Amino acid sequence: MPSLNEIRSTFLSYFERNGHKVVESSPLVPRNDPTLMFANSGMVQFKNLFTGVEHRDYKRATTAQKCVRAGGKHNDLDNVGYTARHHTFFEMLGNFSFGDYFKEQAIPFAWELLTRDFDIPAERLLVTVYHTDDEAAAIWKKVAGLPDDRIIRIPTNDNFWQMGDTGPCGPCTEIFFDHGDHIWGGPPGSKDEDGDRFIEIWNLVFMQYEQFDDGTRRDLSAQSIDTGMGLERIGALLQGKHDNYDTDLMRALIEASANATSSEPDGPGNVHHRVIADHLRSTSFLIADGVMPSNEGRGYVLRRIMRRAMRHAHLLGAKDPVMHRLVPALVTQMGAAYPELGRAQALIEETLVLEETRFIQTLDRGLRLLDDELARLPEGAPLPGAAAFRLYDTYGFPLDLTQDALREQGRGVDVAGFDAAMAEQKAKARAAWTGSGEAKEARIWFELSERIAPTEFLGYDTEVAEGQVMALVVDGRAVDSLPEGGEGWMVVNQTPFYGESGGQVGDSGTYLKPDGAGAVIDTQKMPGGLFAHKVRPEKAVLCMGDALELRVDHARRGAIRASHSATHLLHEALRQTLGDHVAQKGSLNAPDRLRFDFSHAKAMSAEELATVESEVNAFIRQNSAVETRIMTPDDARAIGAQALFGEKYGDEVRVVSMGRAATGKGHDGNTWSIELCGGTHVRQTGDIGQFLILSENASAAGVRRIEAITGQDAITDIRKHLLILDRLTLDLGCLPEEMSARVSSLKKEKRALETEVASLRRELAMAGPGGAAPETRQVGGVPFFAQVLSGVSGKDLPPLIDEHKARLGSGAVLLIAEAGGKAAVAAGVTDDLTGKLSAVDLVRAAVAELGGKGGGGRPDMAQGGGKDSTNAEAAIKAAQAVLGS
């Protein structure tokens, strides 16, 4: 029985033998299609090849593509764990032809692989074709010898594929396996086609036509092939199973879940284990590809999947985080085919621990709220949409998680009500937002990009260049000129000014022309490759068509370059210190500072920060050359270049290398840092000057942020702190290395003196003014001691009360401490008198005379305060009145 790993390898090897290039899976976050949340099929990474926008050095390819369907129109989340073949994560095996072979070879490839290499009985296979595709039907009859009743013609879009309303499209043929008449279901196209007897295992798409807006089609000049076969489905078939979750890979994950939760894999909780096994794959692969849990976008979908799995672990009785304990089993199963899993294992585990710990804290509260809502409903009634929305809005429970919890009780959710509550919240948010006008202003740039060629950037090699004004924009409108002293945006045909992107801020500087000059305040990249320069004419009007000399602010550009190059060194130092899971999640390279966000699940220690800072400065002192090369993305990655996640790269990329290490990366084996980068950099690492970390803290869940400075700013900051250190050593009379011990000694001395002063104050207070013995008076038959104190704080009164009570043996005490015109009051009553007398009453009577209110405590001890200490004697008399009453 072949394993899923062996099946994947057999598939790829077969097509490699038949002239196909084995192309590695693209990341789950598509780099070439912003309309998709996640890669959901094998053809996603080849979309531009099919449309002719992109060309590569091969015309045949084969892949095992990792896919996720858990959001948007491709959302299988609700069914996962409850059916035999639904997953959030799956692998799609495919072979592709880009204008090379077509139906006459694609069909034989499929038939040979299935019947010979996979040894599937031919008599158990049948196919569907689009009802007008006589060519495909004829090829099936010729190649496979299938009779007409096993070549089923389908007249619907089930067998016709389109990339969109317009563009490449064509018929497809689907291959089905017959599991036998002991399983209910009919062949495709029949009334019983939803049964499980006939299962689709492979779909071959023939990209044959181009569709136009008017509904007409014409043959493509280069016809192509796109196929997709789910590894889990073919794996179940080849392993003699009817359920994808019974395959070796999924079974290993299910058993890992059972072991972690101390439950039976096939017992009452089997659905929980299936959900956990599936969601473990999707969450781990998403994190490995750079997605981190958040409250929006891809990160929110990831968080939903994670929390759904965690809830199922909770239902199995898990009280502590368990998901991270399953990651090693996943790496064992899939790490060889997808090495990014092993590289990111530490990050995956840490992220799962943090997320599950947070979720456990809110899960019980959310479920209690759900139970409370259900208790008010009739038996079997659906949960109101408003209640479901409250769970989502307050506790972070997505709708599908609530639906999943109710499914086990045979209940549903009023989805329409949920949507209405969501819409109402969005409407309120829209009403509260006044808008910034950015959307309106963006329109002009799209319009300009249709008639103006992209700006050519010359700033890698020069800070001075000539350019011609191609457009001027003010308040979202194109204008012919900018007046002296005015302000607007300028587009030129070529520029040395860098437009803000990739974390590097835009350049500033000046422009000159024969009759005038002006300031360039900022530079931004706009749609269509346009560089927009924010300008202020300072002498003469700036007009369309003007020829300008453009000058970048050299000092500012130099400081920005130092920050950017230091960021590259920092990135590699973090990877070397913390692990290969470190990936850039955002950056800012400005003239006065740099900021670097990176994936790491916990705070860095002081030792780790010191190591990173020291490493960066070592490569700065090395003063090695910063090299730039233009390469293909594949060649760049082959030498170990780090790519910015989510960035779209063309046929050529700019690769920046710096630093020499004994063992490193690159063609020479000892390059320290290699990154794909479009920014500007120093010539030599020594140009950075100095690197100093200012802070390290959390930026988002699983993301840390380092802020640092370079060059003269770093030296100035160090000098400032050295001056502070010098002053302190003079004041303390010690050497710098003795300062810590000296400060500790002074702190101990201070505490001892404070204790001694407090003791002396109590002694003075007990002795009374001039050392006279305190007088005790009899009031209402009760010994009563009252005293007004100065130089004593309110916190010193309770122990004094206790000492006076001990001295009296039986009686009452009232003490008033004066400080800054205000008064603190405390009263005490010995235990033998608390049955008939309360210290609270004494305090309240005294406080009232001091301009205060209330006061409280116990019958034997109470405290209060007043605003006017000058009325202390009246306060004592008020307390006496309580005793005499």
Disulfide bonds with the S-S distance in Angstrom:
none
